[in-house]
């Protein structure tokens, strides 16, 4: 028990020393804020729902619907769908419910289904002009209600890419899968042999395959630069990637930054941890190769899966 306690003591001291530096402290705050932002928004939304749930409920009519285009903090377009409802308490009052969508057609289809419908809204008993419409209040109004931002992207037929782009993605997928398999095999061999180096020609071959896979990604995006729907598909390709690829990428990113963080603290850690870090250094190139090939494979596989969905939708119609 004493050895793990000593390691934990060294690690905590190193972390506190690192956070005394303004640059690393700022990076730490931004990273933690980004990680917990979705949970904070969810918690605030749940708190608001609990408060609103105690308000009075009155019948309202959704008479005005609209869709407007906006830009988020990253400069990407999104479409804000708004439902404007009217109610009496006792005078005529109005309120608005908004939801974000990545596609204009999806937003338009969503608001269209609610025009003219009646809905129960929550009104502040202290202020009749203050009302709120919860997500759950819309449940059951229409069988085609879209519960999340991702669903309309999947429901909307993806853009049809040119045959040349699909052909390039097929080549990129084969190269990426082959490179991923080779990197995983080399990683296993490196671990089994204690960090034995592989032939240089094999590393050059893997590097060339990775460069070609990345170049294909760039070419496909360049060929679609004038098609807004195709650009949207390429920006949201992860929605069509297999689940195991998405989760593997997330875990790989976490593992990489954990190793990077320990590398920054290595000078302040115990000798045992430093020796352990040196022991895994020979395996890192193969781990990074797996990560990069997995990234290119997820892109090309997702694009090809989206095009399969287009073909299925054409056959079904």
C-alpha positions in Angstrom: 0.0 0.0 0.0 2.9 2.3 0.6 4.3 2.3 -2.9 1.0 3.3 -4.6 0.6 6.0 -2.0 4.0 7.4 -2.8 3.2 7.4 -6.5 0.0 9.3 -5.9 1.8 11.8 -3.7 4.4 12.5 -6.4 1.7 12.7 -9.1 -0.4 15.2 -7.1 2.6 17.4 -6.3 3.6 17.4 -9.9 0.1 18.3 -11.0 -0.1 21.2 -8.5 3.3 22.5 -9.6 2.2 22.4 -13.3 -1.0 24.2 -12.6 0.9 27.1 -11.0 2.0 28.0 -14.6 -0.6 30.4 -16.2 -0.5 28.7 -19.6 -1.1 25.2 -18.3 -3.8 26.5 -15.9 -5.7 28.1 -18.7 -5.4 25.0 -20.8 -6.7 22.9 -17.9 -9.7 25.2 -17.3 -10.6 25.2 -21.0 -10.3 21.4 -21.2 -12.4 20.7 -18.1 -15.0 23.3 -19.1 -15.3 21.7 -22.5 -15.7 18.2 -21.0 -18.3 19.2 -18.5 -20.2 21.8 -20.6 -22.8 19.2 -21.9 -23.5 18.0 -18.4 -23.8 21.6 -17.1 -26.3 22.5 -19.8 -28.3 19.3 -19.1 -28.4 20.0 -15.4 -29.6 23.6 -16.0 -32.3 22.3 -18.3 -33.5 19.8 -15.8 -33.5 22.4 -13.1 -35.6 24.7 -15.3 -38.0 21.9 -16.1 -38.5 21.2 -12.4 -39.3 24.9 -11.7 -41.6 25.2 -14.7 -43.3 22.0 -13.9 -44.9 23.7 -10.8 -46.4 26.5 -12.9 -49.9 26.7 -14.2 -50.7 25.0 -17.5 -52.9 26.6 -20.1 -53.9 25.7 -23.7 -52.0 27.5 -26.4 -52.1 27.5 -30.2 -49.0 27.2 -32.4 -49.9 29.7 -35.1 -46.5 30.9 -36.4 -43.5 28.8 -37.4 -40.2 30.0 -38.8 -36.7 28.9 -39.7 -33.7 31.2 -39.6 -30.0 30.6 -40.4 -27.2 31.3 -37.9 -23.5 30.6 -37.3 -22.1 29.0 -34.2 -18.8 29.9 -32.5 -16.9 27.6 -35.0 -18.4 29.5 -38.0 -20.6 26.5 -39.0 -24.1 27.0 -40.1 -27.1 25.8 -38.2 -30.8 26.5 -38.5 -33.0 27.7 -35.7 -36.6 26.4 -35.9 -39.1 28.5 -33.9 -42.6 27.7 -32.8 -44.6 30.8 -31.8 -47.6 30.1 -29.7 -50.5 32.2 -28.4 -52.6 31.8 -25.2 -54.9 33.9 -23.0 -54.1 34.6 -19.3 -56.6 36.4 -19.3 -55.3 38.7 -22.1 -53.7 37.5 -25.3 -50.1 36.5 -24.6 -47.4 34.8 -26.8 -44.3 32.7 -26.3 -41.7 30.9 -28.4 -40.0 27.6 -28.5 -36.7 27.1 -30.4 -34.7 24.1 -31.5 -31.4 23.9 -33.5 -31.1 21.8 -36.6 -28.0 21.2 -38.8 -30.1 21.0 -42.1 -32.5 23.6 -43.4 -34.9 21.0 -44.9 -35.0 19.1 -41.6 -35.9 22.3 -39.7 -38.6 23.2 -42.2 -40.1 19.7 -42.1 -40.1 19.8 -38.3 -41.9 23.2 -37.8 -44.4 22.4 -40.6 -45.9 19.5 -38.6 -46.8 21.7 -35.6 -48.5 24.6 -37.4 -52.0 25.1 -36.1 -51.8 22.5 -33.3 -52.8 23.0 -29.7 -50.3 22.5 -26.9 -50.3 22.8 -23.1 -47.8 25.5 -22.0 -46.6 26.4 -18.5 -47.3 30.0 -17.4 -45.7 31.7 -14.5 -48.5 32.5 -11.9 -46.7 35.7 -10.9 -46.3 36.9 -14.5 -48.9 35.9 -17.2 -46.5 37.0 -20.0 -43.8 34.6 -18.8 -44.4 31.1 -20.3 -42.4 28.0 -21.1 -42.8 25.1 -23.4 -40.9 21.9 -22.4 -39.7 19.2 -24.8 -42.1 16.8 -23.1 -45.0 19.1 -23.9 -44.5 18.4 -27.6 -44.5 14.6 -27.1 -47.5 13.0 -28.8 -48.4 16.0 -30.9 -47.1 14.3 -33.9 -45.6 10.8 -34.6 -42.8 12.3 -36.6 -41.4 14.4 -33.8 -37.6 14.5 -34.0 -36.1 14.2 -30.5 -32.5 15.2 -31.2 -30.2 17.1 -33.6 -28.7 13.9 -35.0 -32.0 12.3 -36.0 -32.9 14.8 -38.8 -29.5 14.4 -40.3 -30.0 10.6 -40.5 -33.6 11.0 -41.7 -32.6 13.5 -44.4 -31.2 11.8 -47.5 -27.4 12.4 -47.5 -25.8 14.2 -50.5 -25.0 12.0 -53.5 -21.3 12.3 -54.1 -19.8 11.9 -57.6 -18.7 8.4 -58.6 -15.0 9.5 -58.6 -15.3 10.6 -54.9 -16.9 7.3 -53.9 -14.2 5.4 -55.8 -11.5 7.4 -54.0 -13.1 6.8 -50.6 -13.2 3.0 -51.4 -9.5 3.1 -52.0 -8.9 5.2 -48.9 -10.9 2.8 -46.8 -8.9 -0.2 -48.0 -5.6 1.5 -47.4 -6.8 2.7 -43.9 -8.0 -0.7 -42.8 -4.9 -2.4 -44.1 -2.7 0.2 -42.3 -4.7 -0.1 -39.1 -4.3 -3.9 -39.1 -0.6 -3.6 -39.8 -0.1 -1.0 -37.1 -2.0 -3.2 -34.6 0.1 -6.2 -35.5 3.4 -4.2 -35.2 2.2 -2.9 -31.8 1.5 -6.4 -30.6 4.9 -7.6 -31.8 6.7 -4.6 -30.2 5.0 -5.3 -26.9 5.8 -9.0 -27.1 9.5 -8.5 -28.0 10.2 -5.6 -25.6 10.3 -2.8 -28.1 12.0 -4.5 -31.0 12.2 -2.1 -34.1 10.6 -3.1 -37.3 12.3 -2.7 -40.7 12.5 0.8 -42.1 10.9 -0.1 -45.4 7.8 -1.2 -43.5 7.6 2.1 -41.7 8.0 4.0 -45.0 5.3 1.8 -46.6 2.9 2.5 -43.7 3.7 6.2 -43.9 3.0 6.3 -47.6 -0.3 4.6 -47.1 -1.3 7.1 -44.4 -0.3 10.0 -46.6 -2.4 8.7 -49.5 -5.4 8.1 -47.2 -5.2 11.7 -45.9 -4.7 13.1 -49.4 -7.8 11.3 -50.6 -9.7 12.9 -47.7 -8.5 16.4 -48.9 -9.3 15.6 -52.5 -12.9 14.5 -51.7 -13.5 17.6 -49.7 -12.0 19.8 -52.4 -14.2 18.2 -55.1 -17.3 19.0 -53.0 -16.5 22.6 -52.2 -19.3 24.0 -54.3 -22.1 21.7 -53.0 -23.5 22.8 -49.7 -25.2 19.5 -48.9 -22.1 17.6 -49.7 -20.0 19.9 -47.5 -22.5 19.3 -44.7 -22.2 15.5 -45.1 -18.4 15.7 -45.0 -18.5 17.8 -41.8 -20.9 15.4 -40.1 -19.4 12.1 -41.4 -19.1 10.8 -37.8 -22.9 10.3 -37.7 -22.4 7.5 -40.3 -19.2 6.0 -38.9 -19.5 2.6 -37.1 -19.9 2.9 -33.3 -16.8 0.9 -32.6 -14.7 3.3 -34.6 -16.1 6.4 -32.9 -15.5 4.9 -29.4 -12.1 3.6 -30.3 -11.1 7.1 -31.5 -12.3 8.7 -28.3 -10.5 6.2 -26.1 -7.3 6.7 -28.3 -7.4 10.4 -27.8 -7.9 10.1 -24.1 -5.0 7.6 -23.9 -2.7 9.8 -26.0 -3.3 12.9 -23.9 -2.9 11.0 -20.7 0.5 9.8 -21.9 1.4 13.3 -23.0 0.4 14.7 -19.6 2.5 12.1 -17.8 5.4 13.0 -20.1 5.1 16.6 -19.0 5.2 15.5 -15.4 7.9 12.8 -15.8 10.7 14.9 -14.2 8.6 15.3 -11.0 7.4 11.7 -10.8 9.0 8.8 -9.0 11.8 6.7 -10.6 9.4 3.8 -11.1 7.0 5.8 -13.1 9.8 7.3 -15.2 11.1 3.8 -16.0 7.6 2.8 -16.9 7.3 5.8 -19.3 10.6 4.9 -20.9 9.4 1.4 -21.3 6.4 2.4 -23.4 8.2 4.9 -25.6 9.2 2.3 -28.2 5.6 1.3 -28.7 4.2 4.8 -29.2 4.9 5.1 -33.0 2.7 2.0 -33.6 0.0 3.3 -31.2 0.0 6.6 -33.1 -0.1 4.8 -36.4 -3.2 2.9 -35.2 -4.8 6.2 -34.1 -4.2 8.0 -37.4 -5.2 5.0 -39.6 -8.4 4.7 -37.5 -9.2 8.4 -38.1 -8.9 8.0 -41.9 -10.7 4.7 -41.8 -13.7 6.3 -39.9 -13.9 9.0 -42.5 -13.9 6.8 -45.6 -16.1 4.2 -44.1 -18.6 6.8 -42.9 -18.8 8.4 -46.4 -19.3 5.0 -48.1 -22.0 4.1 -45.5 -23.8 7.3 -46.2 -23.8 6.6 -49.9 -25.3 3.1 -49.2 -28.1 4.9 -47.4 -28.7 7.0 -50.4 -29.0 3.9 -52.6 -31.4 2.3 -50.1 -33.6 5.3 -50.0 -33.7 5.4 -53.8 -34.7 1.7 -53.9 -37.4 2.1 -51.3 -39.0 4.9 -53.3 
